[in-house]
């Protein structure tokens, strides 16, 4: 882990961060052969600008942005966690921001996304249930939950 990564500040997002975050998602989709593209890159950008950055709490880190986390505060649901370079502690730091705000968090990830599932297990999440693909991607997914000790 480099000093640059360790010293990156996590900050609340600004509206102008939406495109960089959406492009990180687009790159993630394109880099996985198991992940179908159900929305064009422009549709993903529009969704992040008009929905995610308007209705959710989003934290970012890095300049340029190296990772971000989006959360539906009312539902205690992490709706997105993406990092440019996994394995450098960025995801853990972003997740810790969300954990500090809540006693419980939930999130969905795809069953095929083994790296994410392993990461979340290491971070104290447990699998609650799986679906057979009742999402727009048509892929099996899994709901995970984290609860603060003693809750």
N, C-alpha and C positions, 0 to 999 in steps of 0.2 A: 504494500500500500504506500503510495507516494505522499509526501507532505502536501502536495497540491490537492489531492483528494481529501485528505484529513481536514484541511483548513477551509474547504468550500463551505460557505454559509448556506443554510437552508433558509429560504425566505418565502413569504406569501407571494403567490404569482401576481403578475400584472397581465392585463388583457393582451398586450403585445407578445406575451410568452406562448400564446395559444398555438401559433403556427409551428414553432419549434417543438412543442410537445406533440402535436399531431403528426409532425414529420417523424418523430421518434417512434410513434405507434405504427405509422406506415412502413417504416424500415423494418420494424419487428415482424409485421405481417409478411412482408416480401421475403424475409430471411428464413421463413419456416415453410417447408414444403407441405406440411400437414395442415397448415392454416389457410382456409379458403379466403379469397378477397371478395367480400360481399358488398363493399362500398368502395367507390373510387377514392383515390388519394384526396381529391378536392372535397368529396363528401365527408371524409374523415376530418379534414381541416375545418369545414363548416360546422360540423358537430362539436368539435372542441371549442371553437370560437363562440358559437351560439348557445350551446347547452352546457358543456362541462365548465367553461370559464364563467358562465352566468349563474349556474345553479349549484355548483359544488365548491367546496373548499379545495384549493390546489396549492401545494407547496412545490417549489423547484429548488434545484441546487446547481451551481456552476454558471460560468459565463465564458463560453456558451453553455447552455443548459446541458447538464450531464445526467439528470434524472428528475423525475417528478412523481408525485403522489396526488391523486384526486380522491375526495371523500364526500359522500353524502352524509352530512353530520346528523341529520334527523334519524336516519336508518342505521347509524353506526356502521356504515358499509364503505369499505375501501373499494372504489370503482375502477381505479387504475394505479399501477405502480410499474414504471418503466425506467430502466437505466441504460445509458449508452454502453457502459463497460461493466458487465456483471463481475462479481468476485472482488470488488474493491471496497465494499462496505457502504456504498452509496444507498442501496436499497434498505439496508438495516437502519441507517441513520434516518431516512425518510419515514420508515415504518415506526421508528421510535417516537417521532413527532406525533403521529396519529395515536400511538399507544398512550402517550403522556396526556392526551386530551380525553380519554375514555377508559372505562373499566372493562369494556368489551368491544371487540371489533369482529366483523365478518367480511368475507370476500369470496369471490368466485374465481376459479382458474380452470383451465381445460385439463382433462385427465392426461392428454398427450404432453402437457407442459411439465415434464418430470422435474426439470431444474427448479421451476417455481414451487412445485409441491414440496420438494426437498427443502428449499429455502424456508418456506412458511412453517414447515414442521420444526426446523431448527429454531425458528423464532417463536415457538410456543403455540402455534395454531394446531388444531386438530380437525380432522375431517368429520363433517356432520352428516352429509348425504351426497349422493351422486345422482346425476340425471343421465338419460340415454341420448341427450342431444336436443333437448327442447329449447334451443336458443336459435338465433338467426343464422349462426354458422353451421348448425346441425351437428355439432360435435359434443360428445359426452363431456360434462363438466362436474366440478366438485365444489361444494360449499365448505369453507373452513371457518373456524371460530377461534378467537383468542380471548381469554378472560384473565384479568389481573388476579394474581394469587389472593385467595381469601374471599373471592367474590362468589 
